[in-house]
Amino acid sequence: MDIIELLKKSGPMLSSSIKKMLLDDGFSDEAARQKISRAGKQVKTLQGNLFPRRTSFLYLEVHENTPEFFENLVAALKETNSIHYGAIAALAARGGKASLEKFKVLSGAPSMRRKQKNFDLLVRELIQSKLAFKKDEGEVNVIELNTNLPSGIFNNDKTEVLEVLEELIAAAMMDWLKKNGLGSY
């Protein structure tokens, strides 16, 4: 089984999926790993540490930045329960765009914890893998999903309504806390 031909036929995929296919074809574990590592310069590896247990995302140059590339990448992130998928899904639920301050909460990434990805590393890896971009909109830093991501994950029609409701509820809650002496003025 040729890895380049497999990627041409099936599109970008995780190295663990390729390894499983090789094992099913009768390769030993070590031989499958060696075959993947010696695949050649045509087979590219997505930079960054997006996947657990040293799994990598392999693709050909013709796949780079195509809808198929991003579709398979998002599916691979979901399959491996990567924190990146949760962050993308949360951002997609907000219409694909949020301020960095709001994204700190949405991403679920801790700010400072050992042995867990922190927020800054998560954002850096999302940008490095071209899943998201950072922009300045006036005085607000914004993170926005790549428009080549599968359109089914976006939900643009309710985003503004949700933001207004959040602000309204937060203002009412702050007022209630102040009136009951649980918060300060």
Residue pairs with C-beta under 8 A, 6 or more apart in sequence:
1 21
1 22
1 25
3 18
3 35
3 36
3 39
3 40
3 43
3 58
4 39
4 40
4 42
4 43
4 60
6 18
6 21
7 13
7 43
7 58
7 59
7 60
7 63
8 60
11 59
11 63
11 68
11 69
11 72
12 57
12 58
12 59
12 60
12 63
12 68
12 69
12 72
12 73
13 57
13 58
13 59
13 72
13 76
14 51
14 55
14 56
14 57
14 58
14 76
14 79
14 80
15 36
15 55
15 56
15 57
15 58
16 55
18 32
18 36
18 58
19 29
19 32
19 33
19 36
22 31
22 32
22 35
22 36
23 29
23 32
27 35
36 58
39 58
42 60
42 61
43 58
43 59
43 60
44 58
44 59
44 60
44 61
44 64
45 56
45 57
45 58
46 56
46 57
46 58
46 59
46 73
46 129
47 128
47 129
48 125
48 128
48 129
49 125
50 57
50 77
50 82
50 84
50 125
50 129
51 57
51 76
51 77
51 80
51 82
52 80
52 81
52 82
55 80
57 72
57 73
57 76
59 69
59 72
63 69
65 130
65 148
66 148
67 148
67 150
69 148
70 131
70 146
70 148
70 149
70 150
71 149
71 150
73 129
73 131
74 85
74 88
74 131
74 149
74 150
74 153
77 84
77 85
77 88
78 85
83 107
83 108
83 109
83 117
83 122
84 122
84 125
84 126
84 129
84 131
86 107
86 108
87 103
87 106
87 107
87 108
87 109
87 122
87 126
88 126
88 131
88 132
88 145
88 149
88 153
89 153
90 103
90 106
90 107
90 108
91 97
91 98
91 103
91 106
91 107
91 132
91 143
91 145
92 145
92 149
92 153
92 154
92 155
93 155
94 102
94 106
94 159
94 162
94 163
95 154
95 155
95 156
95 159
95 160
96 144
96 145
96 147
96 149
96 154
96 156
97 142
97 143
97 144
97 145
97 159
98 106
98 142
98 143
99 140
99 141
99 142
99 143
100 123
100 134
100 141
100 142
100 143
103 123
103 143
104 111
104 119
107 119
107 122
107 123
109 116
109 117
109 118
109 119
109 121
109 122
110 116
110 118
110 119
111 118
111 119
112 118
117 125
123 132
123 134
123 143
126 132
126 143
127 133
127 134
130 146
131 145
131 146
131 149
132 143
132 144
132 145
132 146
133 143
133 144
133 146
134 141
134 142
134 143
134 144
135 141
135 142
135 143
135 144
136 142
145 154
174 183
177 183
178 184
178 185
